[in-house]
Amino acid sequence: MAAQRRNLMQSHQSWTDDLPLCQMCGVGTAPNCVYGSDGKGTQSHTNEDGHLRFRGEDGCFLYGVFNGYDGSRVASFASQCLTAELLLGQLNSSHTDNDVRRILTQAFDVVEKSYFETIDDALAEKAHLSNYLLPHNENVSFHQLSSQNQKVQERLKEVEQEVSGGATAVVALILNNKLYIANVGTNRALLCKSSSDGQNQVLQIGRPHSTDNEEELQRLVALGVDSARVRQAGQIAGQSSTRRLGDYRVKVNYNEIDLLSAAKTKPIIAEPEIHGSQSLDNVTGFLLLMSEGLINALESAHGPEQANQEIVAMVAAELAQQTSLEAAAQSVVERVKRLHHDVYVSGRQRATYCSRHEDMTLLIRTLNYPLADGGRIYPVSVPYSNSQSTSKTSVTLSLVMPSQSTLTNGTNTASTLEEGTPTPGSQSPTATLQSTNTQTQSSSSSSGDGSLFRQRGSQAAQPDETGRVPPYVDFSQFYRLWGSDHSDGQSTQGGLGPQ
């Protein structure tokens, strides 16, 4: 079986080639980038992220985002193997929540063990070659020994490349219209949904398994690891995650790593933390799965305080404009990429945090949520503050709300809107996004009524003789405010705004 897995990894085949892709989600990606002094970016390595988005039988859907490092081998293997362990008859509608959680945990365990089976021979060769370099045979000349050692070292380097690397994963499973999230590492899952009082709540599901997670540090302490040193270092073998798939250095040779050498048993694990189930009945909104690279890029540019609200605002804005989920997801990733770059070239305070970013992946799965041509469009107004305050606030958004009848996967289905949800012809709603996670919940909000936007009519505006359409954004208030803030004697040539 191990040989079959090794052969499969070296081929272009997949266990899951015949599974249908889910059409109710979109994925956006961007490669890593390092900026030069001139602001131009270069890619330092091939894209190492992975993702999956499949529709199984019996109303089962599976999504995942994998953040690979030191190569894409583990992320690619995990995305294929995990799908095979979950969507080839293992799950059905009769399973209870406990059954689903057990199957998810077992699937991750199989992925971890199966991956190490594929590199067993290479690890054995690596150990043999490493031992070969140690002894010095007196009957062998220095020149011969040097030549042999050079060949061994070259082969060692090749083997190291074959076995190195790991991945973190966040996986979403929908079964019986209930959501389960399984997380290993530092990726993130956000659920944006309408609450019973008409607000739209942003929920971060779970916390990252990182070196600043108190529960993870306590787990390491119980194994004999010095948590203070781990917290101070911020990384373990080059990564901030305390749970990961693959990475033989922290699984096989962890006792050779200074920070982990005192551990009684394997300290870096691949066991997922599972959240759910959470019912999706009568839910309108969307689910986001994000790689660590996307999260870090946004937080590096604007700070971590409102990163969740910012990404949700971007998604809502793009869903209001794009006609495909793929285009919406890609546009959001491009927004984050531009934002990160612009902060770097600006030279502002946070520019030092933005000299580079890793691979970025965003998966959007809509929940009865229409695209631009599927319901009434309400523009998004997001107040921005560059304050470094650590208070958790919410952002007032005007969101796209679905019509009473929406197209879902090509079929006209009845909407699951709650009572009071606006329909075409009603006034634009103002929805407050509240930031919550498993530890804290905030109910404060900032104002923003979207008054800069004029309501568009039901018919698309027709171009005039010059080929232009009338503007639907009124900037007069902005010009007045800007003018009052800059009326200290300075003037702009020709004034600001339309003449």
C-alpha positions in Angstrom: 0.0 0.0 0.0 2.9 2.4 0.8 4.4 1.7 -2.6 1.1 2.5 -4.3 0.9 5.8 -2.4 4.4 6.6 -3.4 3.7 5.9 -7.0 0.6 8.0 -6.9 2.4 11.0 -5.4 5.0 10.8 -8.2 2.3 10.7 -10.9 -0.3 13.2 -12.0 -3.2 10.9 -11.0 -5.6 11.6 -8.1 -7.8 9.5 -6.0 -10.5 12.0 -6.5 -10.5 12.8 -10.2 -14.0 11.5 -10.7 -15.7 13.5 -7.8 -17.8 16.4 -8.9 -16.7 19.9 -7.9 -19.0 22.0 -5.8 -20.4 24.9 -7.9 -21.5 26.9 -4.9 -18.0 28.0 -4.0 -15.1 29.9 -5.5 -11.4 29.9 -4.9 -8.9 32.8 -5.3 -5.1 32.4 -5.0 -1.9 34.5 -5.3 1.7 33.3 -5.1 4.2 34.5 -2.5 6.1 37.7 -3.2 9.2 39.5 -1.9 9.4 43.3 -2.6 12.6 45.0 -3.6 13.6 48.5 -2.7 11.9 49.8 -5.9 8.6 48.2 -4.8 8.7 45.5 -7.4 7.9 42.0 -6.3 9.4 38.7 -7.1 8.2 35.2 -6.3 10.7 33.3 -4.1 9.3 29.8 -4.5 6.5 27.9 -6.2 3.0 28.1 -4.8 2.8 25.6 -1.9 -0.9 26.0 -0.9 -3.6 23.6 -1.8 -7.4 23.4 -1.6 -10.4 21.1 -2.2 -14.0 21.6 -3.0 -16.1 18.6 -3.7 -19.7 17.6 -3.7 -20.3 14.1 -2.4 -23.5 12.0 -2.2 -26.3 12.2 0.2 -26.1 16.0 0.6 -22.4 16.0 1.6 -20.0 18.8 0.7 -16.3 19.0 1.6 -14.0 22.0 1.4 -10.5 22.6 2.6 -7.5 25.0 2.4 -4.0 23.8 3.0 -1.0 26.0 3.8 2.1 24.1 2.6 5.7 25.0 3.5 9.1 23.8 2.3 7.4 22.4 -0.7 3.8 21.6 -1.8 4.1 17.8 -1.4 2.3 17.5 1.9 -0.5 19.9 1.0 -1.1 18.1 -2.3 -1.1 14.7 -0.6 -3.4 15.8 2.2 -6.0 17.3 -0.1 -6.2 14.1 -2.1 -6.0 11.6 0.7 -8.4 13.4 3.0 -11.0 13.6 0.3 -10.6 9.8 -0.3 -11.0 9.2 3.4 -14.3 11.2 3.7 -16.2 11.2 0.4 -15.9 7.6 -0.9 -18.8 6.2 1.2 -17.6 6.9 4.7 -20.2 9.5 5.5 -24.0 9.4 5.1 -27.1 11.2 6.4 -27.7 8.7 9.2 -24.5 9.6 11.0 -24.8 11.5 14.3 -22.6 14.4 15.3 -20.4 12.1 17.3 -20.0 9.8 14.3 -19.0 12.7 12.0 -16.4 14.0 14.5 -15.0 10.5 14.9 -14.8 10.0 11.1 -13.1 13.4 10.7 -10.5 12.6 13.4 -9.8 9.2 11.9 -9.4 10.7 8.4 -6.7 13.1 9.6 -4.9 10.2 11.4 -5.0 8.2 8.2 -3.6 11.1 6.2 -0.7 11.6 8.6 0.2 7.9 8.8 -0.2 7.4 5.0 2.1 10.3 4.3 4.9 9.0 6.5 4.5 5.6 4.8 5.3 7.3 1.5 8.6 8.7 2.8 9.6 5.7 5.1 12.3 4.5 2.6 13.7 8.0 2.0 13.9 8.6 5.8 15.8 5.2 6.2 18.2 6.2 3.4 18.7 9.6 5.0 19.6 8.0 8.3 22.0 5.6 6.6 23.7 8.3 4.6 24.0 10.5 7.8 25.8 7.6 9.6 28.1 7.0 6.7 29.6 10.5 7.1 30.6 9.9 10.7 33.3 7.2 10.7 36.8 7.9 9.3 38.5 4.8 7.8 42.3 5.1 8.2 42.8 2.9 5.2 41.1 5.4 2.9 43.0 8.5 1.7 41.9 12.0 2.5 41.2 12.6 -1.2 39.1 9.5 -1.5 37.2 10.3 1.7 36.5 13.8 0.6 35.2 12.7 -2.8 33.0 10.1 -1.2 31.6 12.5 1.4 30.8 15.0 -1.4 28.7 12.5 -3.2 27.0 11.4 0.0 26.3 15.0 0.9 24.8 15.7 -2.6 22.6 12.6 -2.2 21.6 13.7 1.3 20.5 17.0 0.0 18.3 15.3 -2.6 16.7 13.0 0.0 16.1 16.0 2.3 14.2 17.7 -0.4 12.1 14.6 -0.9 11.1 14.3 2.8 11.0 17.9 4.0 7.9 20.0 4.3 4.6 20.0 6.0 1.2 21.7 5.9 -1.6 23.1 8.0 -5.2 22.6 7.2 -8.7 23.9 7.7 -11.5 21.7 6.5 -15.2 22.4 6.3 -17.8 19.5 6.0 -21.5 20.1 5.3 -23.7 17.1 6.0 -27.5 17.1 6.6 -27.2 20.9 6.2 -25.0 21.1 9.3 -21.5 22.6 9.3 -18.4 20.9 10.9 -14.9 22.6 10.9 -11.7 20.6 11.5 -8.6 22.6 12.0 -4.9 21.7 12.2 -2.6 24.7 12.5 -2.9 28.4 11.7 -5.4 28.7 8.8 -8.8 30.3 9.6 -12.6 29.7 9.1 -15.1 32.5 9.2 -18.9 32.2 9.1 -21.0 35.2 8.2 -24.7 34.7 8.8 -27.9 36.6 9.5 -28.9 36.4 13.2 -32.5 36.4 14.4 -32.5 40.1 15.0 -31.6 41.0 11.5 -27.9 41.6 12.0 -25.2 39.8 10.2 -22.7 38.2 12.5 -19.1 37.3 11.7 -18.0 34.2 13.7 -14.4 33.0 13.8 -14.6 29.3 14.3 -11.8 28.1 16.5 -8.4 29.6 17.3 -5.1 29.0 15.5 -2.8 26.3 16.9 0.1 28.7 17.3 2.8 29.5 19.8 0.7 32.2 21.4 -2.4 30.0 22.0 -2.6 29.4 25.7 -4.3 26.1 25.5 -1.7 24.8 23.1 1.1 26.0 25.3 -0.5 24.2 28.3 -0.6 21.0 26.2 3.1 21.4 25.5 3.8 22.1 29.2 2.1 18.8 30.1 4.6 17.0 27.9 7.6 18.7 29.5 8.2 21.6 27.1 9.2 25.0 28.4 6.3 27.2 27.2 8.1 30.4 28.1 10.9 29.6 25.7 8.4 28.6 23.0 6.4 31.8 23.4 9.6 33.9 23.3 10.9 32.1 20.2 7.5 32.5 18.4 8.4 29.6 16.0 9.2 25.9 16.2 11.4 24.6 13.4 10.6 27.7 11.3 6.8 27.6 11.7 4.5 29.2 14.3 2.1 26.3 14.2 1.9 23.8 17.1 -0.1 21.3 15.0 0.7 20.3 11.5 0.6 17.5 8.9 3.8 15.9 7.9 7.1 17.7 8.8 9.3 14.8 9.9 11.7 17.1 11.7 9.1 17.7 14.5 7.6 14.3 14.4 10.5 11.9 14.0 13.5 13.9 15.1 11.8 16.3 17.6 14.3 15.3 20.4 17.0 16.9 18.2 15.2 20.3 18.3 16.3 22.3 21.3 12.8 23.7 22.1 11.3 20.2 22.0 14.1 18.1 23.3 12.6 17.7 26.8 9.2 16.5 25.5 8.1 13.1 26.8 6.2 12.2 23.7 5.6 13.8 20.2 4.7 17.4 20.9 3.7 18.6 17.4 0.6 16.7 16.4 -1.7 16.3 13.5 -4.9 15.8 15.5 -7.6 18.2 14.4 -9.7 20.4 16.6 -13.3 19.9 15.5 -16.1 22.4 15.9 -19.7 21.6 15.2 -22.2 20.8 14.3 -23.7 24.1 13.5 -27.1 24.1 11.7 -27.3 26.0 8.4 -31.1 25.9 8.2 -32.5 29.3 7.4 -29.0 30.8 7.2 -28.1 33.4 4.6 -24.5 34.3 4.3 -21.2 32.8 3.4 -18.4 30.6 4.7 -14.7 31.6 4.3 -11.7 29.4 4.5 -8.4 31.3 4.4 -4.7 30.3 4.4 -2.3 31.7 6.9 -0.6 33.7 4.1 -3.8 35.6 3.3 -4.5 36.3 7.0 -0.9 37.4 7.7 -0.8 39.7 4.6 -4.0 41.6 5.7 -2.9 41.8 9.4 0.6 43.0 8.4 -1.0 45.8 6.4 -3.7 47.0 8.8 -3.1 45.2 12.1 -5.0 42.2 13.5 -7.8 44.1 15.3 -10.4 44.2 12.5 -9.0 41.7 10.0 -12.1 39.5 10.1 -14.4 42.4 9.5 -12.2 43.7 6.7 -12.1 40.5 4.8 -15.9 40.0 5.2 -16.5 43.5 3.9 -14.3 42.8 0.9 -16.1 39.6 0.1 -19.5 41.3 0.5 -18.4 44.0 -1.9 -17.1 41.6 -4.5 -20.2 39.4 -4.3 -22.2 42.5 -5.1 -20.2 43.2 -8.2 -19.1 39.8 -9.6 -21.2 37.3 -11.5 -19.2 34.3 -10.5 -17.8 33.0 -7.2 -14.5 32.3 -8.7 -14.2 36.0 -9.8 -15.3 37.2 -6.4 -12.8 35.1 -4.5 -9.9 36.1 -6.9 -10.8 39.7 -6.7 -10.7 39.7 -2.9 -7.2 38.0 -2.9 -6.1 40.7 -5.4 -7.4 43.4 -3.1 -5.4 42.1 -0.2 -2.3 41.7 -2.4 -2.6 45.4 -3.5 -3.3 46.6 0.0 -0.2 44.8 1.3 2.0 46.2 -1.5 0.6 49.7 -1.1 1.4 49.8 2.6 5.0 48.7 1.8 5.7 51.3 -0.8 4.0 54.0 1.4 6.7 53.9 3.9 4.2 54.3 6.7 4.5 52.7 10.2 3.4 49.3 9.1 5.6 49.2 6.0 8.3 47.3 7.8 5.8 44.4 8.3 5.0 44.2 4.6 8.3 43.5 2.9 7.0 40.1 1.8 4.0 37.8 1.9 3.5 34.1 1.6 1.1 32.2 -0.8 -2.5 33.3 -0.3 -5.7 31.2 -0.8 -9.3 32.1 -0.1 -12.3 29.8 -0.5 -15.8 31.3 -0.5 -18.9 29.0 0.0 -22.2 30.9 -0.2 -25.2 30.0 1.8 -28.4 31.1 0.0 -26.4 34.2 -0.9 -26.9 35.7 -4.4 -24.3 37.1 -6.7 -24.7 40.5 -8.5 -27.2 39.2 -11.0 -29.1 37.0 -8.5 -30.8 39.6 -6.2 -31.0 43.2 -5.3 -27.6 44.9 -4.9 -26.9 47.2 -2.0 -23.4 48.9 -1.9 -21.0 48.3 0.9 -19.8 51.2 3.1 -16.8 50.3 5.3 -15.4 53.0 7.6 -11.6 52.7 7.9 -9.5 53.7 10.8 -5.7 53.3 11.1 -5.9 53.4 14.9 -3.8 50.8 16.6 -6.4 50.3 19.3 -6.9 46.7 20.5 -10.6 47.2 21.1 -12.8 44.7 19.2 -15.3 46.7 17.1 -17.8 45.8 14.4 -18.2 47.3 11.0 -21.6 48.4 9.6 -22.2 47.1 6.2 -24.9 47.3 3.6 -24.9 43.8 2.3 -26.4 42.1 -0.8 -29.5 40.3 0.4 -31.2 37.6 -1.6 -34.5 37.9 -3.4 -37.3 35.5 -2.4 -36.3 33.1 -5.1 -32.7 32.5 -5.9 -30.8 30.2 -8.2 -28.9 27.6 -6.3 -26.6 25.3 -8.3 -28.6 26.0 -11.5 -32.0 25.2 -9.9 -34.7 27.6 -8.9 -35.2 27.0 -5.2 -37.3 28.6 -2.5 -35.4 31.1 -0.3 -34.8 30.3 3.3 -34.9 34.0 4.4 -36.1 34.7 7.9 -39.0 37.0 8.6 -38.1 40.6 8.0 -35.4 40.0 5.4 -35.7 42.7 2.7 -36.9 41.8 -0.7 -36.9 43.7 -4.0 -38.8 46.9 -3.5 -38.0 47.3 0.2 -35.4 49.6 1.6 -31.8 48.8 1.8 -30.9 47.1 5.1 -28.0 48.2 7.3 -26.4 45.1 8.8 -24.0 45.2 11.7 -21.2 42.7 11.6 -20.2 41.6 15.1 -16.8 40.1 15.6 -16.9 37.0 17.8 -14.8 33.9 18.4 -14.7 31.1 20.9 -13.1 33.3 23.5 -14.7 36.8 23.2 -17.7 38.5 21.8 -18.2 42.2 21.1 -21.4 44.1 20.6 -20.0 47.5 19.9 -20.6 49.0 16.4 -19.5 51.8 14.3 -21.8 54.0 12.3 -22.0 54.0 8.5 -25.3 54.4 6.7 -24.0 54.2 3.2 -25.3 57.7 2.6 -22.6 58.4 0.0 -24.3 56.0 -2.4 -27.3 56.8 -4.5 -29.8 54.0 -5.0 -29.6 52.5 -8.5 -32.7 51.9 -10.4 -33.9 48.5 -11.4 -32.7 49.1 -15.0 -29.1 49.4 -15.9 -28.0 53.0 -16.7 -27.7 53.7 -20.4 -24.5 55.3 -21.8 -24.7 58.8 -23.2 -23.3 59.9 -26.6 -19.8 59.7 -25.2 -20.2 56.1 -24.1 -20.3 57.0 -20.4 -22.9 56.2 -17.8 -24.1 58.6 -15.1 -22.3 58.2 -11.8 -24.2 56.6 -8.9 -21.8 57.6 -6.2 -22.1 61.1 -4.7 -18.8 62.4 -3.5 -20.0 65.9 -2.6 -20.1 65.1 1.1 -16.5 63.8 0.9 -15.4 66.9 -0.9 -16.9 69.1 1.8 -15.3 67.1 4.6 -12.0 67.1 2.8 -12.2 70.8 2.2 -12.9 71.6 5.8 -10.0 69.5 7.0 -7.6 71.2 4.6 -8.8 74.8 4.9 -5.7 75.9 6.8 -4.4 78.1 4.1 -3.3 75.4 1.7 -5.1 75.2 -1.6 -5.0 72.7 -4.4 -4.6 73.8 -7.9 -8.0 74.2 -9.4 -9.7 72.9 -6.3 -10.8 69.4 -5.4 -13.7 67.6 -7.0 -15.7 68.2 -10.1 -15.4 71.6 -11.7 
